[in-house]
Amino acid sequence: MPEFESVRETAEAIGRITCIKTGEEIGLLYQWDNGEMQAALDEDNSNELPTSQSSAVEPDIGATRS
């Protein structure tokens, strides 16, 4: 079995993803222990994850979460 250079084991939420039209939180941005980032959108908002080429996600660490 080949060894992978960047094995993901744990991830930490580093930002919130908000809708630019409503300001409502629609997901979270995670950073894996290997440095990779991944967006996780809430199920009721979209079936499609943004890619690094199609959209930029700005972490909003200071926002309060309800």
Backbone torsions as a table, in degrees:
resi	resn	phi	psi	omega
1	MET	NA	128.7	-178.5
2	PRO	-71.1	147.3	176.7
3	GLU	-89.3	140.2	179.3
4	PHE	-94.2	140.0	-179.9
5	GLU	-68.8	-36.8	-175.6
6	SER	-123.3	83.4	179.1
7	VAL	-84.1	129.7	177.7
8	ARG	-90.6	129.6	176.8
9	GLU	-121.1	-49.2	-179.8
10	THR	-133.2	152.5	178.5
11	ALA	-132.2	151.8	179.4
12	GLU	-126.1	133.9	176.7
13	ALA	-69.5	124.4	-177.3
14	ILE	-117.6	-6.3	179.4
15	GLY	-167.5	162.5	177.4
16	ARG	-105.7	145.0	176.6
17	ILE	-106.3	123.3	-178.5
18	THR	-118.9	150.7	177.2
19	CYS	-71.0	130.3	-178.9
20	ILE	-73.0	-19.0	179.4
21	LYS	-86.4	-42.4	-174.0
22	THR	-107.1	-18.5	-176.0
23	GLY	78.9	1.0	-178.9
24	GLU	-76.2	140.4	176.8
25	GLU	-69.4	129.2	-178.4
26	ILE	-120.6	-1.0	179.4
27	GLY	174.1	-173.9	-179.6
28	LEU	-131.4	152.7	175.0
29	LEU	-106.1	126.4	-177.8
30	TYR	-112.8	147.1	171.4
31	GLN	-117.3	125.0	179.4
32	TRP	-80.2	161.8	-179.2
33	ASP	-64.9	-13.0	176.4
34	ASN	-95.7	5.2	177.5
35	GLY	96.2	-14.7	179.5
36	GLU	-69.6	151.1	176.9
37	MET	-115.9	150.3	-178.5
38	GLN	-147.0	134.6	176.0
39	ALA	-90.3	139.1	175.5
40	ALA	-126.1	108.2	-178.8
41	LEU	-91.1	148.1	176.4
42	ASP	-61.0	144.7	-176.2
43	GLU	-60.1	-37.9	-174.8
44	ASP	-78.7	-2.0	-178.0
45	ASN	-102.6	-37.4	-175.9
46	SER	-164.9	150.2	174.6
47	ASN	-96.5	-3.9	-172.9
48	GLU	-114.8	128.9	176.1
49	LEU	-87.6	140.1	176.3
50	PRO	-69.4	150.0	175.9
51	THR	-107.6	162.1	-178.8
52	SER	-63.3	-25.7	179.4
53	GLN	-80.2	-29.3	-172.5
54	SER	-94.5	-22.0	-178.8
55	SER	-157.9	153.1	176.5
56	ALA	-106.7	137.5	-179.9
57	VAL	-114.7	123.1	-179.9
58	GLU	-100.3	115.4	179.2
59	PRO	-62.5	138.1	177.7
60	ASP	-119.8	77.6	-173.5
61	ILE	-67.6	-31.9	-174.1
62	GLY	-82.8	-8.1	-177.1
63	ALA	-70.7	147.5	176.3
64	THR	-87.5	141.7	-177.4
65	ARG	-106.4	131.0	-179.4
66	SER	-95.3	NA	NA
